Amino acid sequence: MKKTRFSFSSGVTDCYFDGAFGQLKRLADPANTLVVTDQHIYKHHRSLFTGWNTIVLRAGEEYKVQGTVDALIEQLISLKADRTTTLVGVGGGVVTDLVGYTAAIYMRGLRFGFVPTTLLAMVDAAIGGKNGVDVGIYKNMAGTVRQPAFLLYDISLLSTLPMAEWQNGFAEIIKHAAIMDAALFGTLEKRTLPFYQQDRAALVALIARNARLKYKVVRSDEHEKGNRKWLNFGHTMGHALENQYQLSHGQAISLGMMTAATLSEHYLGFAALDRLEGLLARYGLPTRASYNLKKALSVLRMDKKRRSDSIQYVLLQKIGKAAIHSIRFDRLEKQLAKQQ
């Protein structure tokens, strides 16, 4: 297997961008590994789990909560998992969040790795070591930062994804392009989602490029003290809307990017709002929606980027260049009201 290694202050993560699930046994000893997946993945790919000690979780964002972690820890105890055990999360962002978080806190830390099964997880959720759970409507309110030992990519696992899941992934791909890769933004404008579905080599290259973009930021700022905050572009308002309105992650982040881009136009003179809107629409993502501004702002006031009476908002100076801008909540409310 061809390996790409990313080094962090806390360790290394080995990525295998063009691998296959069958190669997992070379990365984790089946006799001392517990694989964690969800009902949907297990149903579609049951044969893959033959020979592995497997824990199957309920599927869905509503189960990304502390109660699921507690139940998972009880299963680890019953299976006599110890500090030599490896946990492997096979699934999308919910599974990788739950497994990474559990691995960080069980016995104060187990080795863990991921086999991401959605495009969103491959380009974003499984990368960077941030894992956690939701608390009520508040996304990722409790969590840890700890890097996985490995990520094994098997592109064939994407074959069972519905179109909505592909769109979820492209929301994060467009985000990466918007904040730090203008050339990628231009490439996406020339291509389409069906093109990537049909061209395996192009898809593998796209996933690897996005992973490298995110790792570049994370390596320079593992604990989000500086530029890693760029990765929150679209997530401030996106997270405020996602659980309140039961949106998919991609839908919410797309709307959040449009909100941030409009604020960028006002505060930083951003001049490419139409390009961003056009690209999001090109990949089937929403760009406009009505929502309860008061409810959204009440969630924003609990956002992790809040500082007293203001919030650190990720904006765009231009395509490919992000900036962090502090906006007072009273001024933010006025600007958001104009968008409705």
C-alpha positions as CSV (number, residue, x, y, z in Angstrom):
1,M,0.0,0.0,0.0
2,K,1.2,3.5,-0.8
3,K,1.4,5.5,2.4
4,T,1.3,9.3,2.9
5,R,2.4,10.3,6.4
6,F,1.3,13.4,8.2
7,S,3.2,14.4,11.4
8,F,1.7,16.3,14.3
9,S,3.0,17.4,17.7
10,S,1.1,14.5,19.3
11,G,2.0,11.8,16.8
12,V,1.5,10.7,13.1
13,T,-1.3,9.7,10.9
14,D,-0.7,7.4,8.0
15,C,-3.1,7.8,5.0
16,Y,-3.7,5.3,2.3
17,F,-5.7,7.2,-0.3
18,D,-6.2,4.4,-2.9
19,G,-6.6,1.4,-0.6
20,A,-9.1,-1.4,-0.1
21,F,-10.9,-2.6,3.0
22,G,-9.2,-6.0,2.8
23,Q,-5.9,-4.2,3.6
24,L,-7.2,-3.3,7.1
25,K,-5.6,-6.4,8.7
26,R,-2.2,-5.0,7.8
27,L,-2.9,-1.9,9.9
28,A,-4.8,-3.5,12.8
29,D,-4.5,-7.0,14.2
30,P,-8.0,-8.6,14.1
31,A,-7.3,-10.5,17.3
32,N,-6.8,-7.3,19.2
33,T,-9.1,-4.8,17.3
34,L,-12.7,-3.8,17.8
35,V,-14.4,-2.4,14.7
36,V,-17.3,0.0,15.2
37,T,-19.7,0.8,12.4
38,D,-23.4,1.7,12.1
39,Q,-26.5,-0.2,10.9
40,H,-26.5,1.3,7.4
41,I,-22.9,0.4,6.7
42,Y,-23.3,-3.1,8.2
43,K,-26.4,-3.7,6.1
44,H,-24.7,-2.7,2.8
45,H,-21.3,-4.2,3.4
46,R,-21.9,-7.0,5.8
47,S,-19.3,-9.4,4.2
48,L,-16.5,-6.9,4.9
49,F,-16.8,-7.5,8.6
50,T,-16.3,-11.2,8.5
51,G,-13.5,-12.1,10.9
52,W,-13.6,-8.8,12.8
53,N,-15.0,-8.2,16.3
54,T,-17.7,-5.7,15.3
55,I,-19.9,-3.3,17.3
56,V,-22.9,-2.0,15.3
57,L,-24.3,1.4,16.4
58,R,-27.6,3.0,15.4
59,A,-27.2,5.3,12.4
60,G,-27.9,9.0,12.4
61,E,-26.7,12.4,13.8
62,E,-29.3,12.1,16.6
63,Y,-27.2,9.3,18.1
64,K,-24.0,11.4,18.2
65,V,-24.5,12.1,21.9
66,Q,-22.9,11.2,25.2
67,G,-25.4,8.4,25.8
68,T,-24.1,6.5,22.8
69,V,-20.5,6.9,24.0
70,D,-21.5,5.6,27.4
71,A,-23.1,2.5,25.8
72,L,-20.1,2.0,23.6
73,I,-17.8,2.2,26.6
74,E,-19.9,-0.4,28.4
75,Q,-19.5,-2.7,25.4
76,L,-15.7,-2.2,25.5
77,I,-15.7,-3.1,29.2
78,S,-17.7,-6.3,28.5
79,L,-15.4,-7.2,25.7
80,K,-12.4,-6.7,28.0
81,A,-10.8,-4.0,25.8
82,D,-7.6,-2.7,27.3
83,R,-4.9,-0.2,26.5
84,T,-3.5,-2.5,23.8
85,T,-6.8,-2.6,21.9
86,T,-7.2,-0.7,18.6
87,L,-10.6,0.8,17.8
88,V,-11.4,1.2,14.1
89,G,-14.4,3.4,13.0
90,V,-15.9,2.3,9.7
91,G,-18.5,4.9,8.6
92,G,-19.3,8.5,8.1
93,G,-18.7,11.5,10.3
94,V,-21.0,10.3,13.1
95,V,-19.1,7.1,13.4
96,T,-15.7,8.7,13.2
97,D,-16.6,11.3,15.8
98,L,-18.0,8.7,18.2
99,V,-15.0,6.4,17.8
100,G,-12.4,9.0,18.0
101,Y,-13.9,10.6,21.1
102,T,-14.4,7.2,22.8
103,A,-10.8,6.1,22.0
104,A,-9.5,9.4,23.5
105,I,-11.3,8.9,26.8
106,Y,-11.5,5.1,27.4
107,M,-8.7,4.2,29.8
108,R,-7.3,7.6,28.9
109,G,-6.5,6.7,25.4
110,L,-6.5,3.8,22.9
111,R,-4.9,3.5,19.4
112,F,-7.6,4.1,16.8
113,G,-8.0,4.5,13.0
114,F,-10.7,5.2,10.5
115,V,-12.1,3.7,7.3
116,P,-14.3,6.6,6.1
117,T,-17.3,5.5,4.0
118,T,-18.7,8.8,2.9
119,L,-17.2,11.5,0.8
120,L,-17.7,14.0,3.6
121,A,-15.8,11.8,6.0
122,M,-13.0,11.2,3.5
123,V,-12.3,14.9,2.8
124,D,-13.2,16.4,6.2
125,A,-14.8,14.6,9.1
126,A,-12.2,11.8,9.6
127,I,-9.3,14.2,9.2
128,G,-7.6,16.4,11.8
129,G,-8.3,14.7,15.2
130,K,-11.3,16.7,16.3
131,N,-14.0,14.3,17.5
132,G,-16.9,14.8,19.8
133,V,-20.7,14.7,20.4
134,D,-23.6,17.1,20.2
135,V,-25.4,18.4,23.3
136,G,-29.0,19.2,22.4
137,I,-29.0,21.5,19.4
138,Y,-25.4,22.5,20.0
139,K,-23.1,20.7,17.5
140,N,-19.8,19.2,18.8
141,M,-20.1,20.9,22.2
142,A,-18.1,18.2,23.9
143,G,-15.0,16.6,22.4
144,T,-11.3,16.0,22.1
145,V,-8.4,16.7,19.8
146,R,-6.4,13.5,19.2
147,Q,-5.0,12.2,15.9
148,P,-6.0,8.7,14.4
149,A,-3.1,6.3,13.8
150,F,-4.3,5.7,10.2
151,L,-7.0,6.5,7.6
152,L,-7.7,3.7,5.0
153,Y,-9.6,5.0,2.0
154,D,-11.6,2.5,-0.1
155,I,-13.3,4.5,-2.9
156,S,-15.6,1.5,-3.7
157,L,-17.5,2.1,-0.5
158,L,-18.9,5.3,-2.0
159,S,-20.9,3.3,-4.6
160,T,-23.9,2.8,-2.3
161,L,-24.1,6.5,-1.3
162,P,-27.3,8.4,-2.2
163,M,-26.9,11.7,-4.1
164,A,-27.5,13.7,-1.0
165,E,-24.3,12.2,0.6
166,W,-22.2,13.1,-2.4
167,Q,-23.5,16.7,-2.1
168,N,-22.6,16.7,1.6
169,G,-19.0,15.9,0.7
170,F,-18.8,18.5,-2.1
171,A,-20.0,21.2,0.4
172,E,-16.7,20.7,2.3
173,I,-14.7,20.4,-0.9
174,I,-16.0,23.7,-2.1
175,K,-15.3,25.2,1.4
176,H,-11.6,24.1,1.2
177,A,-11.4,25.6,-2.3
178,A,-13.0,28.9,-1.2
179,I,-10.7,29.4,1.8
180,M,-7.3,28.3,0.5
181,D,-7.2,26.9,-3.1
182,A,-8.4,29.2,-5.8
183,A,-7.1,26.9,-8.5
184,L,-9.2,24.0,-7.2
185,F,-12.2,26.4,-7.1
186,G,-11.7,27.1,-10.8
187,T,-11.4,23.3,-11.6
188,L,-14.7,22.6,-9.8
189,E,-16.4,25.3,-11.8
190,K,-15.4,23.4,-15.0
191,R,-16.5,20.0,-13.8
192,T,-19.6,18.4,-12.3
193,L,-20.5,16.0,-9.6
194,P,-21.4,13.2,-12.2
195,F,-17.9,13.7,-13.7
196,Y,-16.3,12.7,-10.4
197,Q,-18.7,9.9,-9.8
198,Q,-17.7,8.4,-13.2
199,D,-13.9,9.1,-13.1
200,R,-12.3,7.1,-10.4
201,A,-8.8,8.5,-10.8
202,A,-10.1,12.1,-10.7
203,L,-12.1,11.3,-7.6
204,V,-9.1,9.8,-5.8
205,A,-7.0,12.8,-6.7
206,L,-9.7,15.2,-5.5
207,I,-10.0,13.4,-2.2
208,A,-6.2,13.3,-1.7
209,R,-5.9,17.0,-2.6
210,N,-8.6,18.0,-0.1
211,A,-7.1,15.8,2.7
212,R,-3.7,17.4,2.1
213,L,-5.2,20.9,2.3
214,K,-6.9,20.2,5.6
215,Y,-3.8,18.5,7.0
216,K,-1.6,21.4,6.0
217,V,-3.8,23.7,8.2
218,V,-4.2,21.3,11.0
219,R,-0.4,20.6,11.3
220,S,0.3,24.3,11.7
221,D,-2.5,24.8,14.2
222,E,-3.5,21.5,15.7
223,H,-5.5,23.0,18.6
224,E,-7.3,25.7,16.7
225,K,-5.5,28.8,18.1
226,G,-5.0,30.5,14.7
227,N,-5.5,29.5,11.1
228,R,-7.3,26.2,11.8
229,K,-10.3,28.5,12.5
230,W,-10.5,29.0,8.7
231,L,-11.9,25.5,8.4
232,N,-15.0,26.9,10.2
233,F,-16.0,28.8,7.1
234,G,-19.7,28.3,6.6
235,H,-20.0,26.4,9.9
236,T,-20.9,29.2,12.2
237,M,-24.4,29.8,10.8
238,G,-24.4,26.3,9.3
239,H,-24.2,24.6,12.7
240,A,-26.9,27.0,14.1
241,L,-29.3,25.8,11.4
242,E,-28.3,22.2,11.0
243,N,-30.0,20.6,14.0
244,Q,-32.7,23.2,14.4
245,Y,-34.1,22.5,10.9
246,Q,-32.9,18.9,10.5
247,L,-30.8,19.8,7.5
248,S,-28.1,17.6,6.1
249,H,-24.6,18.8,7.0
250,G,-23.9,19.8,3.4
251,Q,-27.1,21.8,3.1
252,A,-26.4,23.6,6.3
253,I,-22.8,24.4,5.5
254,S,-23.8,25.6,2.0
255,L,-26.3,28.1,3.5
256,G,-23.7,29.0,6.1
257,M,-21.1,29.8,3.4
258,M,-23.5,32.0,1.6
259,T,-24.2,33.9,4.8
260,A,-20.5,34.3,5.5
261,A,-19.9,35.4,1.9
262,T,-22.5,38.1,2.1
263,L,-20.9,39.3,5.4
264,S,-17.6,39.2,3.6
265,E,-19.0,41.4,0.9
266,H,-20.0,44.0,3.5
267,Y,-17.0,43.9,5.8
268,L,-14.1,43.0,3.5
269,G,-15.3,44.0,0.0
270,F,-15.5,40.4,-1.2
271,A,-16.4,40.5,-4.9
272,A,-17.1,36.9,-5.9
273,L,-20.4,36.2,-4.2
274,D,-22.0,35.2,-7.5
275,R,-19.2,32.7,-8.3
276,L,-19.6,31.0,-4.9
277,E,-23.4,30.9,-5.3
278,G,-23.0,29.5,-8.8
279,L,-20.6,26.8,-7.7
280,L,-22.7,25.6,-4.8
281,A,-25.8,25.4,-7.1
282,R,-23.7,23.5,-9.7
283,Y,-23.2,20.7,-7.1
284,G,-26.8,20.7,-6.1
285,L,-26.4,22.6,-2.8
286,P,-28.9,25.2,-1.5
287,T,-27.9,28.9,-1.4
288,R,-31.0,30.6,0.0
289,A,-33.4,29.8,2.8
290,S,-35.8,31.4,5.3
291,Y,-35.1,30.8,9.0
292,N,-35.9,32.2,12.4
293,L,-33.1,34.7,13.0
294,K,-33.7,35.1,16.7
295,K,-33.4,31.3,17.2
296,A,-30.3,31.1,15.1
297,L,-28.6,33.9,17.0
298,S,-29.4,32.2,20.3
299,V,-27.4,29.2,19.1
300,L,-24.6,31.5,17.8
301,R,-24.3,33.0,21.3
302,M,-23.2,29.5,22.5
303,D,-20.8,29.0,19.6
304,K,-17.2,28.0,20.6
305,K,-15.9,31.0,18.6
306,R,-17.8,33.4,20.8
307,R,-15.9,36.0,22.7
308,S,-18.1,37.9,25.2
309,D,-20.4,40.1,23.0
310,S,-18.8,39.3,19.7
311,I,-18.0,36.2,17.5
312,Q,-14.9,35.4,15.4
313,Y,-16.5,34.9,12.0
314,V,-14.5,33.3,9.1
315,L,-14.9,35.5,6.0
316,L,-13.4,35.6,2.6
317,Q,-11.1,38.4,1.3
318,K,-11.2,36.7,-2.2
319,I,-11.6,33.2,-3.6
320,G,-8.8,31.2,-2.0
321,K,-8.1,33.6,0.9
322,A,-9.9,33.5,4.2
323,A,-9.8,35.9,7.1
324,I,-11.1,35.9,10.6
325,H,-13.2,39.0,11.5
326,S,-14.6,39.8,14.9
327,I,-18.2,40.9,14.6
328,R,-20.3,42.2,17.6
329,F,-23.6,40.3,17.9
330,D,-25.7,43.5,17.6
331,R,-24.1,44.4,14.3
332,L,-24.2,40.8,13.1
333,E,-28.0,40.7,13.8
334,K,-28.5,43.9,11.7
335,Q,-26.5,42.5,8.8
336,L,-28.3,39.1,8.9
337,A,-31.7,40.8,9.0
338,K,-30.8,42.5,5.7
339,Q,-30.3,39.1,4.1
340,Q,-33.7,37.9,5.0
